[in-house]
Amino acid sequence: MIRYLEQNEKQNIRDLYEECFADSKALTDYYFTNRLPNNFVAVNEKDGQLVSALHLIPKTAVIGKLKSRVMYIYGVGTKQYARGEGCMRDLMNTVIKDMYQDMEAFTYLIPTDQTNANAFRKFGFEFVMDKPFTKPMENWKKATHSLILRKADHSDLVRLSIFAKSNTESKYKVTLSKDADYFKELAELIELEGGEIEIYVENKVIMGYRVWIDNKIYEEVLDPSIQSMSYYENEGRPYLMARIMSVRKTLRMLGFYGNGSVIIRISDPVIEENNGTFRFTYHHGSVKMDRLDDDVMPEIDVTIGELTAHIFGYNQIEGLPSVAEKSTVFINDYI
């Protein structure tokens, strides 16, 4: 039976969580005490046992110029003895359909490796963002006498949020809303996992920040005037996967470039409303999506994963109007 756990049942998932993930006890305690109560947990229950689970963490995303709730899928796992029986397949398909009914635009997750990424592709997920490689330490530029690099403290978090929101929402088409709570939760994670938030300050004005967790850069945002101070290389590795829930809603928020129309056949084996042949008519960012008969010949034939990667600018499909440039998605997540 697939269902969502009630608030008083959520702690029952800990044994399954600890079997599937090697997080430290401190991090697991923190998650189950401070984060889990605000999340949703979908489970597959057989013979009274919780055999599969995934956690849905609500996030506020900025998509285009609009804010929308999206779900970060986290903690996807199945008991060892029940693997290979389709428990997670049934659970994931149910949750995806539920998110469509809840009018979510898209959902995202961070696979641990390529094997997991390939498994998630079966459900329509595709990579939409790379995590840049870090430059060798000898190539890090030092701050000048007027630009100070120092460790942030709690009194900086509100100002840091104002800087981050302004810079990320103007630069990226899809990002998370970086309010004060975003940095408060980051500070709590840093205290657990080890690390720091360092900020660039010039004439008492924050010009950038860099978040370190477990000796790795978690996130870096710099004012355009100090981009040369970046510790990031231009190249990176695939990092974040997404799946569009509602093609119609996502395109209304982002839109195609230019004017025209195109007939597209979309293959979405999970969400019937996305599956089929459609005419997309677009004009100055607005998009109209009309379902056509299945015998109409499409100009372009795509899977929902391929369309997701195209809409988020990661892999452009020839002949399909652009929505965004590559590197337009900026989402980093932990728990």
Steps between C-alpha positions, in 0.01 A plus 500: 500500500631842404418785736638810670605476864313695763701737718508253791629221272797674340754388758418138407692546176836536676603132478444501123683832467803379694513175299512693172720798588833539676440845651660574833288452811516874566368585152230232518390621844486856370296403194247291692463762774512828309415436135287187471194643681456756218547248219274241339595131504350265243537129573427162349376275777481122467378259767510783753866583423630823348710362214551811282493872569577836350496838668349811341656823625295810409706781349413843370638538149520808283401395147533782254370789708247300701530307824364147520520208740702207372603174664857384554494119495737370767572177685386259229555148632374142521571229756767262374272194501233677291723641226430393145130442568374828354423661836678825420369504142141492624572757770675745267229475235231569759684800644561648154130475418411656835735793437334561165160505671642746754591728205874489560702641209795264542689297756872438547751269666874449530617149400793355691658340193443413134324174584239690702473761225421231245234357731334840536501550123242221479259734680564796268781674691791655315803708595441875488798640693873436540703557815821683400837350586710690754818667380831388648577701813797670337263657246275660761527879482557682825275784607642850450547762771154648431323165456498308826439123524383393846291239675131588528328502837131485592464877485584484127224256400224752424732717289633185335147399406430841342819474294435140394138559394593802292790328322353155440149608398639745243754253357314166493162399362454223756636523853397460862378798698791591726325654798644531849376151592703357209822630656390415854458135397834509318666629816348212697631247248844656507508466877425128462710409197785745538559799278426869479341778301759749385400838360662766288444851635592830337426830674272310742295362209476123442632420152491121508505186707630145493360213707733219604364172636725201574796669323305542175341805344126462540404832343668812368328824397703805401410846378584532127770753585704239693442188288876471457514398868305181430651172618302315233622365169293554186433126470314275740327167556130415467341577835126568512218314323147631448171379363221719370165419658286736294638601161223757467570670834878499460489658155251761616753602763804493271375529139669433164719761333362656182166460324355203317354155547631144509338157524666274757430143601591445865555155646414501872411150623402623849296819454234448237426872473854559366493197270395556140523741207467874561518825307695766686426855388735758648519878482721733705539248784139385521431138402176328404496117508226316308461121488468352149385163374763229528502448121633854442865482393727687742790721398694390807475180707640517857486325835398697808860478622638643175244779511591577862870531408409726206269728696764548770764571235723201576469312167343690215280310253554605139189656349337571836487867606727586790374570849824564688876499458718234658591573863163668555417263789662571838386264773727354765356276767601283791199407717 
